[in-house]
Amino acid sequence: MNDTVSNPNNAAKPKPSERRRARQYALQALYQWHMAGASLTDIDVQFRTDYDMSKVDLGYFSELLHGIPRNLKVVQDGFEPFLDRNFDELDPIELTTLRIGTFELMFRLDVPYKVVINESIELAKRYGAEESHRYVNGILDKVAARARMEEMRALRGK
């Protein structure tokens, strides 16, 4: 399931703010991909050209932008059992946030599950509908319990 390695280039660890910005831009880019069906390559180029990406973890942005669509079925299968509605009934921001959070929980084991959930909640608060962060939190808690069972158990001291 995890085809991404932790810090593959042995590069310096990015700052949390750089990762946060990568997630924010990835949310916007994946939203654009979802809504307009534009090419991921075109979206990637557009973001790197039109936005100040100097304080963004570009590798992480690229991994989210390309990795989520490449693994879309696995990612959506990861959270679909916990939904109370169909995919087409989800707000596009909620759907995109769930895709990002689930991808990170499943493929980026180097990022603590609490960080993944917190960052997803913050994305939903910033870009989503008024109470969407609660919905995202509830779904991702269940995904984490399944995808990160060992990590959760270790943190609880069991």
N, C-alpha and C positions, 0 to 999 in steps of 0.2 A: 504494500500500500504506500509506503514512503519512498518515493523515488528522488527525494531531495535530501541532500546531506547537510548536516549542520555546518555552517560557515565553510562552504566548499573551497574557497580560494585562500583559506587561512588569513583573510584580510582582517584589519582592525574591526572590532565590534562597532556597529553603527550606534549612534546616539538614539535614545528612545524617541526624541523629537523627529529624527530623520525617518524612522520607521512609521511614526504616526502620520507624517506627511505622505509617505509612500502609500499608506492605507487610504488616506483621504483622496489622493489623486487616483488610486486604483478604483475606489468606489465610483468616482465620477466617470472614469474611462470605461469601466465595466457597465455602468448604467447606460452610457452612450452606445456601447456595443449591443446591449440588450434591447434598447429602445429603437435604435436606428439601423442595427444590423451592419454597421460599418466594419471594415476590415480592421483586425487587431493591429496589424502593422501600421496602417494609416493613423489609427488612434494613437499608437505609441509615438510615432513621429510628430503628430500634432501636439501632444502633451510636452514632448521634449523641446519643441520649437516655440510654442506659444506660452508656456509657463516657466517661471523661475524654478528650476529643479536643482539649484545649487545646494539646497539644504534638505534634499530628499535621498533616501536610500534607493538609488536607481535600480540596483539589482533586485531588491525586494519588490519594487513597483513592477518591474518587468516580470518577475516570477508570478506575482498575483495576476497581472493582466493576461499573461499567456497560459499560466498553469491552471487557472480555474476553468476556462473554456476547454482546454485539453482534457481535463479530468471532470468535466461537468456532470456526467452521469454518476460517477462515484461520489462526488461532492453532494449532489442533490439527493442521492440515495441515503447519504449520511444524516440528513435532517428531515427528509420527507415523512418518516414514520411519526414524527412528533408534531406535525402540522395539524391544525384544526380546519384547514381549508385546502383547496387546490392551488397549485402554483400560480395559475392565471388569476386567482383572486387575491394574491399577495400584492401589497404595494411594491412597486419596482425597487424602491430604496431598501425596504425590508428584505426583499428577495436577494438583492445584491449584497447586503450586509451579512445575511445568513450564508451566502456562498463564500464570502471572504472568511468569516469566522470558522466555518466548517472546514474549509481548505486548510487554514492554519492549524486547526485542531488535529486534522488527519495527516497532513504532510509536513508540518513544521514543528516537530517534536522538541526542537531546541527552544521554542518560545513557550514559556509556562502557560498552562491553560487559563490561569487567572488573568494573565495579561491579555490573552486572546479575547476572552469574554469582556473584560473591561474596555478594551479598545473598540470592540464591536458595539458595545452599549454607547460609548461616546460618539461613534459614527451615527448611530441611530438617533441619538439625542440631537446632534448637530444638523443632520440632513433629513431625517425622517419625520413622520407625523408625530403628534404630541405624545402619544403613549407607546410608540413603536419600540422604544428601548426596552420596555417591560416584556414585550412579546419576544424580541430578539434574545433577551436574557434567558427567558424560560426555555426557549428552544435550544440555545447553545449550552445551557446547563445540562440538558439531557444528552446532547451530542458528546459533551466532555465526559459525562459519566460512562459512556460507552467507548469512546475513542481514547480516553486518557485514564482508564480505570486504575492502572498501576501507579501513575503519578498522583492521582487523588488519594489513593490508599496510603502511599508513602507520606504524603503531607499530613494525613490524619494520624499517622503513627501506628498504622495497623500492619 
